[in-house]
């Protein structure tokens, strides 16, 4: 009887560090997932901003080309 109780208690005692590591790992994975989601949203926003900037640059290039042609001709 005593040996069974000691065996169970020692098993529980040996599992505590394992469970602690698993809980910490789970928390870290959750934080990483949140960070990845935030980064994905920021990248999408940056992509839209870059597209807008490229459109503006193209418009300016067109204007400059027109002005250069007018000055030549």
Secondary structure, DSSP 8 states (H G I E B T S, - for coil): -HHHHHHHHHHHHHHHHHHHHHHHHHHHHHHHHHHHHHHHHHHHHHHHHHHHHHHHHHHHHHHHHHHHHHHH-
